[in-house]
């Protein structure tokens, strides 16, 4: 892991970045290491909504300032959470796709990994919209890591099995990029795709505008990380901080 220095809000901070690569056991071990080595702060994007609760509570009890942002744990035994309304994200993107396909037809629905709060909440919102539009038929689904590499073979399998889809709803830009590339590689119609602002997706989209491709790319608020760090610094300095911050634009 890389150790760097950052100056912010008048504080000099040594920090270390841990990446569990989607493995919950690894993330639990990493947080336990922070407890054992007496870290002051743990900024956390949770790889599981529930499996991290015990170690997060242990960190909180040990005096570690834990600020959880984006993908959240279930426990409230931590310093603060910073989040966006992911259910509304699901509703918004699903409604765009329903409108784009004229309210009917077969579609694919691609979610993030099972058990992650962002994935579950986005699907909750999207499903509300799809359920309210009985003309929309979800003919294929998948839970895929937020990464283009594993999404590509999954998309090839799904689109080969369902070549008549009229739209694709994706939770992530990496999924959307894989979907668009797969449509191209299979020589299929460029159906509307909902996704996020993943650079490869956006660049390919720009190249295909003249061919009539229609996409939807939202953006996660990257400043959630900055808000989380600011809250953590204030908490370490003994200042009162809110337990929840809604960063929805």
Secondary structure as the mmCIF struct_conf table of DSSP 4:
data_model
#
loop_
_struct_conf.conf_type_id
_struct_conf.id
_struct_conf.beg_label_comp_id
_struct_conf.beg_label_asym_id
_struct_conf.beg_label_seq_id
_struct_conf.end_label_comp_id
_struct_conf.end_label_asym_id
_struct_conf.end_label_seq_id
STRN STRN1 UNK A 3 UNK A 8
TURN_TY1_P TURN_TY1_P1 UNK A 9 UNK A 10
STRN STRN2 UNK A 11 UNK A 16
TURN_TY1_P TURN_TY1_P2 UNK A 21 UNK A 22
HELX_RH_AL_P HELX_RH_AL_P1 UNK A 24 UNK A 36
TURN_TY1_P TURN_TY1_P3 UNK A 37 UNK A 38
BEND BEND1 UNK A 40 UNK A 40
STRN STRN3 UNK A 41 UNK A 44
BEND BEND2 UNK A 47 UNK A 47
BEND BEND3 UNK A 49 UNK A 50
TURN_TY1_P TURN_TY1_P4 UNK A 51 UNK A 52
HELX_RH_AL_P HELX_RH_AL_P2 UNK A 53 UNK A 61
TURN_TY1_P TURN_TY1_P5 UNK A 62 UNK A 63
STRN STRN4 UNK A 65 UNK A 69
BEND BEND4 UNK A 70 UNK A 71
BEND BEND5 UNK A 74 UNK A 74
BEND BEND6 UNK A 78 UNK A 79
STRN STRN5 UNK A 80 UNK A 83
HELX_RH_AL_P HELX_RH_AL_P3 UNK A 86 UNK A 100
TURN_TY1_P TURN_TY1_P6 UNK A 101 UNK A 103
STRN STRN6 UNK A 105 UNK A 111
TURN_TY1_P TURN_TY1_P7 UNK A 114 UNK A 115
HELX_RH_AL_P HELX_RH_AL_P4 UNK A 117 UNK A 131
TURN_TY1_P TURN_TY1_P8 UNK A 132 UNK A 132
TURN_TY1_P TURN_TY1_P9 UNK A 134 UNK A 135
STRN STRN7 UNK A 136 UNK A 143
BEND BEND7 UNK A 146 UNK A 147
HELX_RH_AL_P HELX_RH_AL_P5 UNK A 148 UNK A 161
TURN_TY1_P TURN_TY1_P10 UNK A 163 UNK A 164
STRN STRN8 UNK A 167 UNK A 170
BEND BEND8 UNK A 171 UNK A 172
HELX_RH_AL_P HELX_RH_AL_P6 UNK A 173 UNK A 185
TURN_TY1_P TURN_TY1_P11 UNK A 186 UNK A 187
STRN STRN9 UNK A 192 UNK A 196
HELX_RH_AL_P HELX_RH_AL_P7 UNK A 199 UNK A 208
HELX_RH_3T_P HELX_RH_3T_P1 UNK A 209 UNK A 211
TURN_TY1_P TURN_TY1_P12 UNK A 212 UNK A 212
STRN STRN10 UNK A 215 UNK A 218
TURN_TY1_P TURN_TY1_P13 UNK A 222 UNK A 222
HELX_RH_AL_P HELX_RH_AL_P8 UNK A 223 UNK A 236
TURN_TY1_P TURN_TY1_P14 UNK A 237 UNK A 238
BEND BEND9 UNK A 243 UNK A 243
STRN STRN11 UNK A 244 UNK A 246
#
